[in-house]
């Protein structure tokens, strides 16, 4: 708003007083510059376009904050899920250790299997403690972003596996061409330069200088008398040709930049779209097939060990595989959420 207020200003008049030995001895005058060619209106138009450019910058900053907040939010959710998964793995390993202990006491297995189960339990316990600290670190990062107390426990409401759906690629690209921050900024720079060109052309019209006043004490001719004047610059040698040519060159450059950016934005959106689609597909495959099949495999291995049909190493290997698959699934969920946030930022508008 400061720029618009400045553009509304009118030239100030000048009051002058003279005193001399020659006649007339005193004089006073008021000089008022008058702008022609609607220069003031064109300055206001430039200021308004610059104000819109500032608003675009603020909107771009808001979208950047939205992405950072979304990433931090789902990072905290993912860390919490990783902690829950580590606790589940710890409970499962504890159950396996107890089974090995029971079979050893019954004389079915050697003490070596008990020691192997104890080592696996210690590893699972260390993993759980590490993920718990990572969860706290993610919560602190989100609290700092939200300007909350770092020691405050945040209660998050949301589902990490709620992966948003995105429309067809052509629809997303069309929306990006209307809302992408870089493209909007270049369009607005083009509008500003067009107003600047209009102002430069208006500057060729000379301004008028109006003068009115009075002279005093000029004996024996008069004691006082009025005077007035009119002045204007004659644009013979220079008529702002340089400023107009420079503005036209900038306009041409901005038009070429817009065409180039439209192509670049379409490519960026397509790349972000396919990246998100691939990660969303990975999440779907793990959620619908890999996780359920691995859980059944672990249950079968546990039943087989309990009945003495397989060794402890087979059960531990199956349990590690299940833990790794669940971790990969959680990592895939976080990657999908992050890819969606990146797609939103490129598009320049919410997609969910």
N, C-alpha and C positions, 0 to 999 in steps of 0.2 A: 504493500500500500504506500510505502514511502516514495517509490518511484512515480506512482500515479499522482500523489500530492505534489511532488516537485514539478511534474509535467503541467499541472494546472496553473502554475504561477504565471503572473503577468509581469512584463518589464516595469520596473519602478521609474517614476519620473525624477527629474533632476532640477533642483532649485539653485539658482546662482545669483550672487550679488556682487556688483562691481563698484569700485570707487576710484576716481582718477582725477588728475589735475586738469585735464582737458574737459571740455564740455561734451556731453552732459556729465556732470561730476559723479552722479550716482545712477545705478540702474539695477533692476531685478528682473529675472526671467525664469520661466518654467519650461523645461524641455521634456516632451513626452514621446517615447518611441512607440510606433504603431506597427505591429506585425501584419503583413498581408499574405495572402495565399493559404490561409488556414493552417499556419505552421503550428500553432498551439494545439489544434485538434489532432494534427498528425503526430505530435509528440505524445499526446495522451494515448493515441492508438498504439504507438510503440510501447509505452509503459504498460498498457493493459496486456499486450502479448507477452511481455517479459514477466508479468505477474503470473500468467498462465504457465509459463515455463517453470517458474518456481514451484507452482502447485504440482506440476508433473514430477519434479525432483522429489518433493515430499511424498507423493504417491509411490514412487519407486523405492524410497527409503522404507515406507510402510510395508511393501511387499518383501523387502529383504528381511525386515524384522519378523514378518509372518513366517518366512522360511526358517530362520534361525530358531524361532520359538517352536515351530512344528518339529524340527529336527531334535531339539533338546527334549521336547515332551515325549516323543517316541523313543528317544534314547533312554530316558528314565523308565518308560514302560518296558522296554526291552531288557534293561538291567534288572528290573524287578522279576521279569519272567526267567531270566537266566539264573537268578538266585533261587527261585522256586524249583527250576530244573535241577540245579546243583543239590538242593535239599532232597528232591525226589531220588536223585542218584545216590546220595548219601544214605537214605533210608533203605534203598534197594541193596546197596553194598553191605549195610548192617545186617539185613535179613540173610544175605548170602553167607556172611561170616558166621551168623548164628546156626545156619544149616550145616556149615562145615564143622562147627564145634560139636553139634549134636551127632553128626555121623562119626566124628573122631572118638567121641565118648562111647559111641556104640561099637567101636572097633571096625567100622566099615572103611575108613580111609586113614592114611598116615597123617602125622602131625604137620607134614609139609604143606598140605592143603590148608590147614588152619593158618599157618604162617603166611601163605599166599593171600588168603582172604584178609588177614590183618593188614598186610601191605596195601592191598587195594582199598581197604577202608581208610587208612591214613591218607592215601592220595585223594580220595573222594572228600574227606574232611578238609584238606588243604584247598581243594577246588572250591568248596562251599564258602570258606572264609574269604577267599580271593574275590569271588563274585559278589559277596555281600559288601565288601569294600568298594568294588566297582559301582555297585548300585548307589552307595552313598555319594560317591564322586559325581555320578550323573545327576542325582537330586540336588547337590550343591550347585552344579552348573545351571540347572533350570531355575533354582531359587535366585541366583545372581542375575539371570536374564530377566526375571520377573520383579527384580528389586525387592525381594523378600529376605527375611533373616536367614542366614546360612544354616543356623542350627534348627530351623523350623522344618518339621516333617510335612511334606506336601502330600495331600490326598488327591491322587490322580484318578479321573474317571474317563475311561476309554478302553478300547480293545485294540491290541497290537495287530491282531489278525483281521481287523476290519479294513481290508484293502479296498480303496475306492475304485469305482468303475469309471472308465474314460470313454468318451464318444469316439466316433470314427476319426481317422487322422485328418481328413480334409476339413472336417468341422473344427477341429482343434487348431489347424493352421489358419483357417479363416478368422477365428477368434483372435489368434496371436497377432495377425496383421492389423487388427483394430486396437489391441490393448498392450502390445509389447512396449516396455518402457523406453528402450533405446530408439525404437521407431517413432514413438510418440514425441520424444524429445527432438528428433531430427525434423519431424513435421512442424513442430512448434518453432524451431530455429528458422525454418523456411518462412513461416508466417511473420516472424519478427523481421527478417531481412526484407520481405515484401513491404512491410510498413516503413522500414528504414529507407528503402528506395523511394517511396512516395514522399517521405520527409526530405530526402536529398533533392528531389525535383522541386519541391516547394521552396527550398532554400534559394533557388535561382531567382525567385521574385523578390525584388528589393523592398526593404522596409522603409517606412516614412518616418521622418523626424519632425514633429510639430513643436513649434516654439511660440510662446506668448509672454509678454512682459511689459515693462514701462521704464522710461528714463526720467530722471529728475534733475532739477537745478541746472538749467542750461540758459543763463541770462545772455542776452536780452530776449532770446527767441521764445523760450517757454519755461515754465516751472516744472511741468511734468507732461508726459505724453506716452501713449501706448505704442507697442511694436509687436510684430509677429513674424514668423518665418516658417518655411517648409523646405525640408531637405530629403534627398534620396540618393542612394548609391546607384550609379549608372553601370550596369554589368556589361562592359565592353570587352575587357580582356579575359576575364575569368567568370565562368558561370557554373561552378561546381562540377565541371566535367569529370574530374578525377574521382570524386566521391560517388558519382552516379555509375561510372565504369566499374569501380571496385565493388559496388553493391550488386551490379548485374553479374559480375564474375562469381561472387559468393552465392548468388541465387542459382546459377548454373551448377556450381559445385554441390550445393545442397540437393538439387534435384537428382543429380547422379548418385549422391550418397543415399538418398531415399530408395532409388531403384536397387542399388547394391544391398542395402540393408534388408529389403523385402526378401531378396533371395537368401541372404544369410539367416534371417529369422526363420524362414520356411525350413531350411536345412537343420538349424538348431532344434526346432520343434520336432521334426521328424526323428532326429537322433535321440532326443530325450524321450519321445513317445515309444520308440522301439525298445529302448533300454528299460523303460518302465514295464512294457508289455512282457518282455523276457523275464524280468524278475517276478512279476505277478504270476506268470505261468509256472515258474519254479515253486512259488509258494503254493499254488494250487496242486501241483504234483506231489509235493511233500505232504501237504495236509490230507489229501484224499487217498494216496497210495503208499508212499514210503513210510510215513510214521505208523499207520495201522499195521502194515506188514511186519515192520521191525518189532513192534510191540508183541505181536503174536509169536514171532520168532523167539523173543526173549522169554515169554511165558512157557513156550515149549521146551526151551533149554533148561529153565528152572525146574519144570516138572521132571524132565529127564534126569537131571542131577539128583533131585530128591529121591527118585526111585533107583538110583545107582546105575543108570544106563549110560551116563556120560561123565566126563571128568570135570573138575572144577575149572580148569583152564578154558574149556569150551564155554562154560557158563559165564566166566569173567569176560571172555572175548565178546560174547553176545551182548553182555551188559554194557561194555564199552562202546560197542557199535550203536546200541540204542541211545546212549548218552550223546555220542557224536552226531547222530542223525537229528536228535532234538535240538542240539546247539545249532546245527546247520539250518534247521527250520527257523529258529528264532533270528538267526543272522539274516536269512532270506527275507523274513518279514520286515526287519529294520531296513534292509536295503531297498525293498519295495516302497516303503513309506518315504525314504529319503529320495528315491527316484521320482516319486509323485510330487514331492515338494520342489524338486529341481524343474520338473515339467511345468508346474504352476508358475514358477518364477520366470521361466522363459516366455510362457504365454502372457504373463502379466495380469492374470485374473484368477480368482478361485475356480477350481474345477469340480469340487465335491459339493 
